[in-house]
Amino acid sequence: MSLHSSNHNSGGPWALVTGSTAGIGRAFCDHFAASAYNLFLLSRTEADLKQLGQELTDKWGIKTRYLACDLAQPELLTLVDAATTDLDISFLVSNAGSPSYHGRFFERTAQDFEESLRVNTLVQAQLIRHFGERMKARGKGAIIQVSSITGHVTMPFMAEYSSCKAFQLSLGEALYYEFKDYGIDFLVLSPGATKSRRINFGMEASEVVAAAFKALGRQPSVIPGWRSCWSAFKNRHLRSRRRAIDKMGQFQRGQLQARELQKID
C-alpha cells in the first residue's frame, strides 16, 4: 500500500475512481480532470498511479492523490477511509473488480472463486455504502457502478463473473431509486467489449464514459452502444430463457474450445 498527494492548490470537488490507470477508469479520470474535478486515484500499481497523477496535474492543474492497493486486501476500507477522510468526495466511480474468468466452473480454484465473489459483490457494496453515507450527510453526490453487459444475460462458462455483474445491476438499480431521497444520483454502467490494454476491439473507453454521463440522473442503468443494447434486448426479451441460455452457452463453449485448441498447438 502506498499513498501520495500532489501539492497543487485546486479547491474544486473530488472524484474517486477505482481501477483508474487504464481503460474505462482512465477515461473517467480524463473526463473529471477536464471538468476541474480533483482526483483520488485507486489502483494496484504505484508507478502507473504516480505517472497518471502527474500527467493530470500538469495538463489540467488539478489536485491528485493516489492509493496503491488491491481491492482484495481485507483492510481495504480502513486504508481508503484513512486516505480520504479529509476530502470532500462528491463522486464515486466504482470501476475496479476481479477480472472475468472464461472457463469451466469446476476448473476454478475455491480460493479464486471466493475472492472474485467478494471483490465483485461485497467490496463494491461496501464502497458504495461508505461513500454513500458521506454524500447522504451532505445531501448531494453521485455514484457510478461500472458493471458489464454480462449482468444482463446468463453466461455459461462465465457463470461466476456474470452473476456478480447481475448483482451489481440489481443493487444499483434499486439504489438509483432509494438514493434520490438523499440527493445522490446513481447509475449502473454496463458496457460490452471496450478497448483497453488487454482488449483491442470494441467501443472506445471515452465513448463509454460519454454514455454514462449522458444517462446519469436520467435513468437507473445504461448499456453503451447500439450493438450491445440489441444483444441484451434480444436475449432478455425476444428469446425464451432456455433458448437464450442455450444460444449463449453454445457460443461460449465454442470460444472456450477454440482457446483450448490454441494451447495444444
N, C-alpha and C positions, 0 to 999 in steps of 0.2 A: 504494500500500500504506500502511495506517495501523494502528497498534497502540495500544490503550488498555486500561487496567485500572482497576477500581473500587478503592476504599480500604477496603471493608468487611472485617472480621476474621473471616470464617467459616472454620472449619477442616475443613469437610466434604470429601468426594471431589469430583473434577472430571469433567464430561462435556464432550465436544467435539461440536458439531453443525454440520455444513456446510449451507449454504442455510438459515440459522437464522431469517430475519426474516419469513417468510411461509409459509402453508400447513402442510404436514406438519412442516417443520422448526420452525416457530414452536410448533406443538402439542407437539412433543417438548420444547422449551425450557420450556414451561409445566409439563409433567409433571415434568421434572427439578427445576425450581425448587421445586415443591410438595413434592418428596421430599427437599429440603435438599441437593441437589447444587449445587456451584458450576458455572458455565458458561463455557466458551470458545466464543465465537460467531464463525463464519466465514461471510462473505457479501461481496458486491461493493460495497454501498452504505454508506458510513460513517455517513451521517445516520440510516439505519434501524437500524444496529447500535448506535449511541450511544443512540438512543431506547429500543430494546429492553432494552439492558443496564441503563439507569436504571430502567425500569419493573420489571424483575425484582428488582433490588436493593431498590427502595423497597417492593415488595409482600412479598417473601419473606425479605429480609435476607441474601441470598446474595452471594457474590463473583462478579464477572463480569470477563471480559477479552475483547476482540474484535480481530479482524484483518480489515481490509477489503482483499480481493484477489480475483482471478479464478482459478478452477481451471485456466484455460488458460495462466496465466503459467508459463514454463519454470522459474522459480526458486521455484515454489510450496512444494515440500518444504523447501527451505532456510529460507524465511520462516516456515513453520509450526513447524519444529523449533526455530528460534531463539526463537519466541514462546511455546513451551510447554515448553522444556527444564527449567524449574524446577517444573513442575506434575505432579501425580500423576493423569494422565488414565486413569481406570479404565473409561470408557465412551466409545465412538466411535459416532456416528450419521453414516454417510456418505450424505447426503441430496441434496447438490447435484450437478448434472451439466448437460450440454448439453441444451437443450430439444428436445422431439420435433419432427421435421420431417415434415410430411404433404405429399407431392408426388412427382413422378416422379424416378427415380434420376438420370437424365442432366441434370436441371434444377438439381441441386445443384452448387455450385462445388467444385472439388477442395479448395480451402483449407478451406471449411466442413465438407466431408465428413471430411477428415483430422483436423480439430480436434475434431469430435464423437466420432470413434472414440477419439481419445487421451484426452479428458476422461472419457468414459463407460466406458472399459475400463482403460487403463494407469494413469491418475491414481487411479481407485478402488482398483486393486490396490496401488498404491504407498502410499496412505494406510493401507490395511489392514495391509500389511507393516510400515510404520513404527511405528504404534501397537501392532500386534500383538506386535512384538518387545519393546516396553516392558512390555506386560502379561505376556508369557511370562516375563520376568525376575522379575516379582513373583509369578507363579503364580496370577494371577486377572485377570479383566476381562470385558468384554462388547462385542460389535460388532454393530450392525445396519446392513446394507446395504439402503438403500431402492432397490428396483428398480421393476418395473412388471408389470402383468398381461400386457403385450405381450411379455414374455420367455417366457411360457408358450405363445404361439401365433405362427404365422408371419404376418407382416403386410405384404402387398404395399402399396406406396406409403408405407410406413414402414419399409422394409427395413433401413436403417442403424440406426435407433433401436431397433427390436425385436431385432435381432441383438445389439446391445450389451447389452440387458437380459437376453437369453438367456445371454450370457457371465457377467453378474453372478450370475444364478441358478445356473448350473453351478459357478462358482468358489465361491460362498458355501455351497452345499450340501456341497461337498467339504470346505471348511474347517470347517463345523459339526462334522464327524466328527473331522478332524485336531486341531482346537484344543481338543477335550475333554481331550487328553493334557496340556495346559498350564493347565487350569482356566479356559479362556476360552469363554464362551458366544457362539455366532454364530447370527444369524438373517438370512434374506433376506426382506424385506417387499415384497410385490408388489401394491400397490393398483391398483384401477381408477380411474375418474374420481373426483376428490376436490376439494371446494370450495376455492378459493384466490382470490388477486387476479385471476387470469386466467379462472377457471372458476367458474360459478355453479350447477353441478349436481353430483350425485354424493354420496358419503359426506362426512360432516363429518370434518375432519382429526383431531379429538380421538378419534373412533371408530376411525380407522385406527391411531392410536398405542396406544389401549387394546388392540386386537387384537394388536399387536406385543408388548406386554409380557405378554399372556396366553400367547403362543406361545414366548417367549424361554426357552431352556433345556429346552424340551419337544419341539421339532420343528425341522427344518432350515429350513423356509420356511413362509410363510403368505400367503394371499390373503384380505384382509378383505372381509367382506360376502358373503351367500349368492348374490347375483346374479352377482358376478364369479367366485365359485367355480364356479357352474353353467356359466357361459360357457366358462371354461378347461377344465372337465371334458368338456363336450360336444365341444369342438373337438379335444381331445387323445385322447379315448378312445371317443367314440361315432361319430365320423366317420373315414373314411379320410383319410390325409394329403392326397391330391389334393382330396378333397371339402372338407376344412376350408380349404385354401388358396383354392380356387375361391370358396367362400362368403365368406371374409374379403376376398378381392380384389374381388368384386362390391360388397360393402358399402363398402369403402374408395374404390373408383372412383366410386361414386355420391356419396359425401361430397365427394370432390375436384371432381367435375364441378359439383355444386351451388355450391361455393365459387367456382369459376371463372366461372359464370354471374352470380353476385352482383357480381363485379368488373366484368363487362361492363356490367351495368345501372347 
